[in-house]
Amino acid sequence: MATLTSAQHVFMFLWIIGSVAAGDLKAKPGKDVTLPCNNPTGSAVTKLVWSRPGLKDKYVFFFRDNRSYETNQDPRYHGRVELKDLQMKNGVASVVLKNVDIDDSGTYECEVTISSISLPVQSINLTVSKEDSEDSVEVRANAGENVTLQCNSSTDAAITKIKWDRPDLKGLSVFFFRDNKLHEIYQNLRYRGRVERKDPEMKNGNASVLLKNVTVNDTGMYQCWVTTPNMPGKLLRSVHLIVSERPPKVPSSKVGLGVALGLVCPLVGVAGFALGRHVGLKSKSGPL
């Protein structure tokens, strides 16, 4: 079994305490996208797993013992994902996702295993959109928070219908409002009771909604469609929502202990310095 050298352990430690988020990517439908991931140790990779929160037991890409497996791969990714470098030289564990679509928008996670050691998960946020940058925005939140998905019509005409969609939900909406009434029959179950209009009167063309108590599974692309008497259903805004797990809270007792130690240690140091100085002065002046 391969072992890590001391230098590799040091490199891993420095990498672990730093950020392991790879960042954000934007792409147009139909393009091929490289999802970056790196193995900082340089040792041979025994297992590589690319996944997406919400896919349950299915993977985007699964590689082990020098070959990829489609058994546990989500069907939508069959034949569309491959290693950027088949030999994974220089620690490159990136993959190429081919012919991306709006449904591919979301967070991707890369986990590298060396022998029995799993390295920290690296993540990348992919946004696939046909819209120009001014019509597409990104919103970040922690799990448990309430998030406003902004959308405004440029016309003052009365809004007759608001539809918020997620392309990957296939058929059902996130929010469906028509003729001054919310229609839950067209709403995906996971969003029932969690979405409401930001402004019930929809003044000044405000079609924004409030999504409550978000979870990691809410990460994805949201599209706002608005209809007025003079405007048929039109896509006005795309919002890429990225939800992260809430950082664990540090118990107040530990915080208090840390603060106390932080205050005590400098005082001990000062007292020691003063005592040493006093003893030194006594030794120089001789006995009284």
C-alpha positions in Angstrom: 0.0 0.0 0.0 1.3 3.4 -1.0 2.3 5.8 1.8 2.7 9.5 1.9 6.1 11.1 2.5 6.6 13.6 5.3 6.7 16.4 2.7 3.4 15.2 1.2 1.8 15.2 4.7 2.9 18.8 5.2 1.6 19.8 1.8 -1.7 18.1 2.6 -2.0 19.8 6.0 -1.4 23.2 4.4 -3.9 22.4 1.7 -6.5 21.2 4.2 -6.5 24.3 6.4 -6.8 26.5 3.3 -9.8 26.8 1.0 -10.7 23.7 -1.0 -13.5 25.4 -3.0 -12.5 25.5 -6.7 -14.7 28.5 -7.5 -17.4 29.2 -10.1 -17.8 28.4 -13.8 -20.2 29.8 -16.3 -21.1 28.2 -19.7 -23.6 28.4 -22.5 -25.7 25.4 -23.5 -24.0 22.9 -25.8 -20.5 23.7 -24.7 -18.0 21.3 -23.1 -16.8 22.3 -19.6 -13.8 21.3 -17.5 -14.7 20.8 -13.8 -11.3 21.3 -12.0 -10.1 19.1 -9.2 -6.5 18.5 -8.0 -4.7 15.9 -6.0 -2.0 17.9 -4.1 0.0 14.9 -2.9 1.1 13.6 -6.4 0.4 10.0 -5.2 -1.6 7.6 -7.4 -5.3 8.0 -7.1 -7.1 4.8 -6.2 -10.7 6.3 -6.3 -12.2 9.5 -7.7 -15.8 10.4 -7.2 -17.6 13.4 -8.7 -21.1 14.0 -7.3 -23.9 16.5 -6.9 -25.8 17.2 -3.7 -29.3 15.8 -4.2 -28.4 12.9 -6.5 -28.7 10.5 -3.5 -26.7 7.4 -4.3 -26.0 8.3 -7.9 -22.8 9.9 -9.1 -21.7 12.2 -11.9 -18.5 10.2 -12.4 -17.0 7.2 -10.5 -13.4 6.0 -11.1 -11.7 3.2 -9.2 -8.8 0.8 -9.8 -7.9 2.6 -13.1 -11.3 2.4 -14.7 -14.6 4.3 -14.6 -17.9 2.7 -13.6 -21.4 3.6 -15.0 -23.2 1.3 -12.6 -23.9 4.0 -10.0 -23.7 6.9 -12.4 -26.8 9.1 -12.9 -28.3 8.3 -16.3 -28.1 11.9 -17.4 -24.3 11.8 -17.3 -23.8 8.5 -19.2 -21.3 9.1 -22.0 -20.9 12.8 -21.1 -18.1 12.8 -18.5 -14.5 11.7 -18.9 -11.2 12.4 -17.3 -9.4 15.5 -18.5 -6.1 13.5 -18.3 -6.4 9.7 -18.4 -3.2 9.3 -16.5 -4.0 12.1 -14.0 -0.5 13.4 -14.3 0.6 16.2 -11.9 -2.3 15.5 -9.7 -5.0 16.5 -12.2 -8.3 14.9 -11.2 -10.4 17.2 -13.4 -13.2 15.9 -15.6 -14.8 17.2 -18.8 -18.6 17.5 -18.9 -19.8 17.5 -22.5 -22.7 19.2 -24.2 -23.9 21.0 -21.0 -27.5 22.1 -20.6 -29.3 24.4 -18.2 -30.2 21.3 -16.2 -26.5 20.8 -15.4 -26.4 24.0 -13.4 -25.5 23.4 -9.7 -22.7 22.4 -7.3 -20.3 19.6 -8.2 -18.1 17.9 -5.6 -14.9 16.1 -6.2 -13.5 13.5 -3.7 -10.1 12.0 -4.2 -9.0 8.9 -2.4 -5.3 7.8 -2.1 -5.0 4.2 -0.7 -7.4 4.5 2.3 -7.0 8.3 2.7 -9.9 10.5 1.5 -8.8 14.0 0.8 -11.0 17.0 1.6 -13.9 17.5 -0.9 -13.4 20.2 -3.5 -16.4 21.9 -5.0 -17.2 23.9 -8.1 -20.4 25.8 -8.9 -21.5 25.6 -12.6 -24.0 28.0 -14.1 -25.3 27.1 -17.6 -27.5 29.9 -19.0 -28.6 31.3 -22.4 -29.0 34.7 -20.8 -26.6 37.6 -20.8 -24.8 38.4 -17.6 -27.2 41.3 -16.7 -30.1 38.9 -16.8 -28.4 36.2 -14.8 -27.4 36.6 -11.1 -25.9 34.5 -8.4 -27.2 34.3 -4.9 -25.4 32.5 -2.0 -26.9 31.4 1.3 -26.4 29.1 4.2 -28.8 26.2 5.0 -31.8 27.3 7.1 -31.8 30.9 5.8 -34.6 32.6 3.9 -33.6 33.8 0.4 -35.1 36.5 -1.9 -35.1 35.5 -5.6 -35.2 38.9 -7.3 -37.3 39.5 -10.5 -38.8 42.8 -11.8 -40.8 43.6 -14.8 -39.8 46.8 -16.7 -43.5 47.7 -17.3 -46.0 49.0 -14.8 -48.8 46.9 -16.4 -50.6 44.6 -14.0 -48.9 41.2 -13.6 -51.4 38.4 -14.5 -49.0 35.4 -14.0 -45.7 34.7 -12.2 -44.0 31.4 -12.7 -40.7 30.5 -11.1 -39.2 27.3 -12.6 -36.2 25.1 -12.1 -35.3 23.4 -15.4 -34.3 20.2 -13.7 -37.8 19.7 -12.0 -39.4 18.7 -15.3 -43.0 19.8 -15.5 -43.7 21.2 -12.0 -42.9 24.7 -10.9 -41.2 26.3 -7.9 -44.0 28.9 -7.7 -47.1 29.4 -9.9 -49.3 32.5 -9.4 -52.1 33.4 -11.8 -55.2 35.5 -11.6 -54.4 36.7 -8.1 -54.1 33.2 -6.8 -51.4 30.7 -5.9 -51.9 27.4 -7.7 -50.2 24.6 -5.6 -51.4 21.9 -8.1 -48.6 23.1 -10.4 -46.0 23.4 -7.7 -43.3 20.8 -6.8 -44.0 19.2 -3.5 -40.6 20.3 -2.0 -41.6 24.0 -2.4 -45.1 23.9 -1.1 -45.5 26.2 1.9 -42.0 27.6 1.4 -42.4 30.2 -1.4 -44.3 33.4 -1.2 -44.4 36.8 -3.1 -42.0 39.3 -1.7 -44.5 42.0 -2.3 -48.2 40.7 -2.2 -49.3 43.7 -4.2 -46.5 43.3 -6.8 -46.0 47.1 -7.0 -43.8 48.4 -9.8 -43.6 45.0 -11.5 -42.1 43.3 -8.5 -42.3 39.5 -9.2 -39.7 38.5 -6.6 -40.4 35.6 -4.3 -39.1 34.6 -0.8 -37.8 31.0 -0.5 -37.8 29.9 3.1 -35.6 27.6 5.1 -33.3 26.7 2.2 -31.3 23.5 2.0 -28.3 22.3 0.0 -30.8 20.5 -2.3 -32.2 23.9 -3.2 -29.0 24.7 -5.1 -29.7 25.2 -8.7 -30.9 27.6 -11.5 -34.2 29.4 -10.9 -36.1 31.1 -13.8 -38.6 33.9 -13.5 -41.4 34.0 -16.1 -43.8 37.0 -16.1 -47.0 37.6 -18.0 -48.9 40.9 -18.4 -51.9 41.9 -20.6 -49.4 43.4 -23.1 -46.6 40.8 -22.7 -46.9 37.1 -23.2 -45.0 34.8 -20.8 -41.4 36.1 -20.9 -38.2 35.0 -19.1 -37.0 38.0 -17.2 -34.4 36.7 -14.8 -32.3 33.6 -14.1 -31.0 33.2 -10.5 -28.3 30.7 -9.7 -28.8 29.8 -6.0 -25.9 28.2 -4.1 -26.7 26.9 -0.7 -23.9 25.8 1.7 -24.1 23.8 4.9 -24.2 26.1 7.9 -20.8 26.2 9.7 -21.0 24.3 13.0 -21.4 26.5 16.1 -18.5 26.6 18.6 -19.8 25.9 22.1 -19.8 29.1 24.2 -17.8 27.3 26.9 -15.0 26.7 24.5 -15.1 30.3 23.2 -14.9 31.5 26.8 -12.0 29.2 27.6 -10.1 30.4 24.5 -10.7 34.0 25.4 -9.5 33.3 29.0 -6.4 31.6 27.8 -5.7 34.4 25.4 -5.9 36.9 28.2 -4.0 34.8 30.8 -1.0 33.8 28.6 0.1 37.4 27.9 -0.3 38.2 31.6 1.8 35.3 32.6 4.5 36.3 30.1 4.6 39.9 31.5 4.7 38.6 35.1 7.6 36.3 34.2 9.5 39.1 32.5 9.0 41.4 35.5 10.1 38.7 37.9 13.2 37.9 35.9 14.1 41.6 35.6 13.7 42.0 39.4 15.9 39.0 40.1 18.5 40.3 37.7 18.7 43.7 39.3 19.1 42.1 42.8 22.0 39.9 41.6 23.7 43.0 40.1 23.4 45.2 43.2 24.4 42.5 45.6 22.9 41.7 49.0 21.2 44.5 51.0 
